[in-house]
Structure formats: structure tokens, C-alpha cells
Amino acid sequence: MTRHRKLKIVMVGTKGLPATFGGVERHVEEIGAGLAERGHEVIVHCRQSYVDAGPVVVNNGNGDGSDGSGGSGGSSKSRTLTRYRGMRIKMGGSLATKHLDALTHSAAATWDATVSGADIVHFHALGPSVFSLLPRVRRGTASIVSVHGLDWQRDKWSWPASQMLRLGEWTSGVFPNRTICVSRSLADHYKTKFPGQPVAYVPNGVPTAHARPAHLIEEAFGLEQDKYLLFVGRFVPEKAPHLLLEAFSKVPTEFRLVVAGGSQFADDYELSLRELARADERVIFTGYVGGELLDELYSNARLFVLPSRLEGLPITLLEALSYGTPVLASDIDCHIEILGRDHEYGRLFRTGDRSSLSGAIAAGITDPRSKIKAGAGQEMVQKDFRWPDVIDRIEDIYYQVSTR
């Protein structure tokens, strides 16, 4: 085919746009917008249950979250648009429950994408990949799966759902024309498990950081520069915010702990987190935040903490580094990929170890080298995790597999 021919690309498996929470959603928004800017036709299938739920957002007055800043999300008006950042949004229904939402939406989206004559159908995550063989039956359509993590390991799934995601791991390595992994450790896993199958490593990226003084967060939450720790993410057990709350409770400090995030479906785990922190007046739950509020939270934190025991390649950790914020993370493989085995760009603690996390928090607050490592990490992220470079590599893969 002509390498520079414009492609019709359909994204399946994301919850929705604008991206308000979730690393997959942020990934899809950035690569989709970048591809649309290059002239490709990009269609993103979204779930109504996601776009109806928005974060607390303050933007630069443009109201649509289109500045591309970290955690960007727009007003409720922007989420009803049929086009966003050059992409066409197709709303689809689903059975909006924890276990059926993704599967039912992905099935309908795959059928629509297949019959629409797309050049590329790009699936994101293991669950949607069970449908990734279908586009290949149509001549001229290629199938791509991006693996953002081994989702069957997540605690929230029932046994049947976990087994379906285990199937998704197999289908993501066998069905598509190309499998993309967002971390080197995931890529190594797939190359070992599926020898001979085409696997590519393409990481997540980060946009240009917008560092801001602590104005909005002081007014909204009473926060001062360098006087708080920060967690950003979904409230799910594998991200371990409970461990962070427990560890922080053992640290004698006047610093605050800001827990920014939530869960899409109300559940007992989120309630347990709030109960765990109820007696500690230092803890602040902000809910989901985006735009300038999130910029300010990243910019002014003394320490960003990510205690996860399971990740793909966390955008929040990359974002914190992009702001020059000192970081502390669990020593899982993908965090070591980012921070280095010798802690070149941040501090690591033993995964799941509360006392190790407490000690690392105390050290991270007081160690003057934390700022030096953060500066080096900022330079590294700006060099190695740029969205334009990510988009280049994705586009190159599209042209390699396109059959027209």
C-alpha cells in the first residue's frame, strides 16, 4: 500500500472521551488525537456510563479539555460532542455493570467497526481482544491489540470474569495482526508465551507539563506548596491506596495526604478507604480531578506515591515525573523500568510491605536528594516518553499491517 495514505482507524475497548480517569482512556485520547491531526480518520467507540461520570475540572477557559493537559476533561457539555480533538465519537450502549459493561460494549463496537470498512481496528486491553479476530475476516481490515496490563490478575473480578480475561490474554497474543505492549516487561512476557507471534513494545507517553503555583488547591482544599503527599488513581485494590493510608498513619508528620481518584461503580472498597482514613484529619479525598486542579496538585506535592502491586506502565507516575515531582513507588517490574533498579529517578519500596512504605515516605519527605532525582527523572521522561514519538511508532505499525 501507499505508506502515506490516510487510514480509517477505529478504537475499541476504551471507556470514553474526553479521558477523565483511566490510563487506557488517556492513551487512546492522545494517540487518537495525534493520528487525527495527521489526517487519519479516527473513530472512538465510547460507553455512555463513562462519559456521564466526570471529574472535578478547572480548565484554561476553553471548556472542552482540549488543551491536552494531564487528566484533562471538559465540562458536561463537551462530553456530549460527537467530535473531540479531531476524532469522531460513536456512543454505544452496554450492560452497565462491573462485569458486563466492557464485554457487551466491545462486542457491539467490533461488529460496527468490522462492517464499516475500517483499515485498522485497534483493540485496547485483554477483554476486548476476544473479538479481535473478527475484523480480519473482512478483506482489507487489520487488527491490532494493545496490552495495558494483565487484567485477569485484578482483585475486582469474579472467577468467571477472571477466566474470561485469561482467555483474553491468549486471544491478544494470537488473534491480531500485531500485539503492542506498553512496557518492556509485558513485551518480554508475550514474546516468551507466544513465540513467533509479532509483538511490539510501545510505551505510554506524557504531554508537556503545565506547572502552576498552588492557588486553586489552596482555595479548594487548603493545600500549600511542598506540604502534602499525593496519590492519583482509581480506587481498586491492586493500586493499593489502602496500603498507603495504613502506612501514612504510622508516619509522624504534619504533611497532608491527598488521595485524588475514585471508582466508576460505587463499591465497598471505596467505602473501606474512607472509613480507614476517617480518624486521620491529615487525609483529603478530592474525588476525580483534572485540568488546572490536577496540574497544581502535581506541581506542588512534596512526594507522589504509587503503591500499586499491578500496573501496565502507569501514566500517573510518568506525569508526576514530568512535573519534576519526587516520586515513591512499589518495586514492581514496570516501576523499576521507569525509576531504575538503582533508584536513579525516584524511590522504591518493597511491594505490599507497609513498614517499608512508611519508612520510604519518611525518607522521601526529608531527603534532599529527592529533588535531585526528580529533576533527572523529569529530563528522562521528556526525552523517552513523548506522545509524538509514541504516535510515530503506532502509525508505523499501522502501515506495516495494513493490507490495502
Secondary structure, DSSP 4 states (H G I P E B T S, - for coil): --TT---EEEEES---SS--S-HHHHHHHHHHHHHHHTT-EEEEEEEHHHHT---EEE-SS-SS-TT--TT----TTGGG-SEETTEEEEEE----STTTHHHHHHHHHHHHHHHTT-SEEEEESTGGGGGTTGGGGSTT-EEEEEE-S-GGG-TTS-HHHHHHHHHHHHHHHHSSSEEEESSHHHHHHHHHHSTTS-EEE----B-------SSHHHHHH---TTSEEEEEEE--GGG-HHHHHHHHHTS--S-EEEEEEE-SS--HHHHHHHHHHTT-TTEEE--SEEHHHHHHHHHH-SEEEE--S--SS-HHHHHHHHTT--EEEE--HHHHHHH-TT-SSSEEE-TT-HHHHHHHHHHHHH-THHHHHHHHHHHHHHHH-BHHHHHHHHHHHHHHH---
